[in-house]
Amino acid sequence: MPTAAPMAGTDKKLLSCSSYTAIWNVLNYPAGIVPVTKVTSGDVAKTFDPTCFPAKTKTEQMMRDDARGSEGLPITVQVAGLPYTEEMVLRVMAELEGAIKSKFQS
């Protein structure tokens, strides 16, 4: 999802958010997420900078508005595979997690 998670009680936005993730469940494809980093106050500030994110459409404005208060939330990478490749998805997720940990430990 290219935006921050919607705040609780924003059911109108749920459909647009789930379109990126629910498809894997509907099709019975294995998928998972790996946390990579967290949202910083600088990230949120850039969201409201018109040179970085002009927010020309109503959807883009909703995406921008969802960034308020998202500091500290995880930023993740989603890994999805073909049916019956659960082990491969888990292996890729483990490799990503290991690479991320080693990068921040050095």
Kinemage of the C-alpha trace (Angstrom):
@kinemage 1
@onewidth
@group {chain A} dominant
@subgroup {mainchain}
@vectorlist {calphas} color= white
{ca met a 1} P 0.000 0.000 0.000
{ca pro a 2} L 1.597 3.283 -0.976
{ca thr a 3} L 0.026 5.163 1.935
{ca ala a 4} L -0.093 5.109 5.693
{ca ala a 5} L -2.605 2.770 7.261
{ca pro a 6} L -5.993 4.456 7.652
{ca met a 7} L -7.000 5.567 11.131
{ca ala a 8} L -9.589 3.473 12.975
{ca gly a 9} L -13.134 4.291 11.930
{ca thr a 10} L -12.316 5.284 8.357
{ca asp a 11} L -14.308 2.508 6.727
{ca lys a 12} L -14.742 4.481 3.470
{ca lys a 13} L -11.033 4.131 2.814
{ca leu a 14} L -10.932 0.447 3.630
{ca leu a 15} L -11.845 -0.635 0.120
{ca ser a 16} L -9.009 1.302 -1.518
{ca cys a 17} L -6.526 -0.010 1.041
{ca ser a 18} L -7.601 -3.609 0.818
{ca ser a 19} L -7.402 -3.676 -2.973
{ca tyr a 20} L -3.621 -3.990 -2.733
{ca thr a 21} L -3.625 -6.726 -0.125
{ca ala a 22} L -6.917 -8.616 -0.284
{ca ile a 23} L -6.324 -9.862 -3.815
{ca trp a 24} L -3.795 -12.415 -2.511
{ca asn a 25} L -6.347 -13.803 -0.038
{ca val a 26} L -9.108 -13.929 -2.640
{ca leu a 27} L -6.880 -15.805 -5.085
{ca asn a 28} L -5.432 -18.034 -2.331
{ca tyr a 29} L -1.874 -16.881 -3.017
{ca pro a 30} L 0.613 -16.969 -0.134
{ca ala a 31} L 1.706 -13.507 1.022
{ca gly a 32} L 3.327 -11.826 3.970
{ca ile a 33} L 4.941 -8.577 5.015
{ca val a 34} L 8.370 -7.721 6.387
{ca pro a 35} L 8.872 -4.517 8.404
{ca val a 36} L 11.687 -2.468 6.884
{ca thr a 37} L 11.685 0.840 8.771
{ca lys a 38} L 9.302 3.282 10.447
{ca val a 39} L 7.599 6.500 9.368
{ca thr a 40} L 9.522 9.576 10.509
{ca ser a 41} L 8.310 13.122 11.022
{ca gly a 42} L 10.401 14.030 7.943
{ca asp a 43} L 8.410 11.542 5.873
{ca val a 44} L 5.159 13.127 7.006
{ca ala a 45} L 6.494 16.618 6.291
{ca lys a 46} L 7.410 15.572 2.741
{ca thr a 47} L 3.864 14.308 2.245
{ca phe a 48} L 2.561 17.841 2.756
{ca asp a 49} L 5.276 19.422 0.560
{ca pro a 50} L 3.595 20.166 -2.806
{ca thr a 51} L 6.890 19.668 -4.672
{ca cys a 52} L 7.159 16.089 -3.334
{ca phe a 53} L 3.486 15.124 -3.314
{ca pro a 54} L 1.203 17.548 -5.168
{ca ala a 55} L -2.047 15.697 -4.242
{ca lys a 56} L -4.005 16.792 -7.321
{ca thr a 57} L -6.879 14.303 -7.056
{ca lys a 58} L -9.303 13.572 -4.230
{ca thr a 59} L -7.709 10.151 -3.712
{ca glu a 60} L -4.256 11.697 -3.448
{ca gln a 61} L -5.591 14.212 -0.931
{ca met a 62} L -7.018 11.356 1.175
{ca met a 63} L -3.653 9.588 0.990
{ca arg a 64} L -1.907 12.766 2.140
{ca asp a 65} L -4.368 13.332 4.972
{ca asp a 66} L -3.875 9.767 6.218
{ca ala a 67} L -0.223 10.605 6.869
{ca arg a 68} L -1.145 12.817 9.842
{ca gly a 69} L -0.135 11.079 13.036
{ca ser a 70} L 1.558 8.163 11.292
{ca glu a 71} L 5.006 8.797 12.800
{ca gly a 72} L 6.401 5.585 14.220
{ca leu a 73} L 4.180 3.265 12.184
{ca pro a 74} L 6.017 0.469 10.367
{ca ile a 75} L 6.881 0.646 6.684
{ca thr a 76} L 6.768 -2.840 5.212
{ca val a 77} L 7.497 -4.776 2.052
{ca gln a 78} L 4.881 -7.249 0.889
{ca val a 79} L 6.015 -10.551 -0.573
{ca ala a 80} L 3.531 -12.651 -2.570
{ca gly a 81} L 3.964 -15.905 -4.434
{ca leu a 82} L 2.085 -18.296 -6.635
{ca pro a 83} L -0.193 -20.934 -5.114
{ca tyr a 84} L 1.619 -23.712 -3.252
{ca thr a 85} L 4.839 -21.689 -2.901
{ca glu a 86} L 4.444 -20.849 0.783
{ca glu a 87} L 7.954 -22.055 1.592
{ca met a 88} L 9.438 -19.800 -1.082
{ca val a 89} L 7.536 -16.761 0.214
{ca leu a 90} L 8.721 -17.504 3.760
{ca arg a 91} L 12.303 -17.940 2.528
{ca val a 92} L 12.255 -14.601 0.686
{ca met a 93} L 10.781 -12.923 3.764
{ca ala a 94} L 13.505 -14.462 5.956
{ca glu a 95} L 16.218 -13.323 3.547
{ca leu a 96} L 14.822 -9.784 3.517
{ca glu a 97} L 14.577 -9.723 7.287
{ca gly a 98} L 18.150 -10.966 7.624
{ca ala a 99} L 19.479 -8.411 5.144
{ca ile a 100} L 17.667 -5.592 6.921
{ca lys a 101} L 18.946 -6.660 10.336
{ca ser a 102} L 22.536 -6.972 9.101
{ca lys a 103} L 22.377 -3.534 7.467
{ca phe a 104} L 21.290 -1.839 10.683
{ca gln a 105} L 23.672 -3.814 12.895
{ca ser a 106} L 26.778 -2.757 10.964
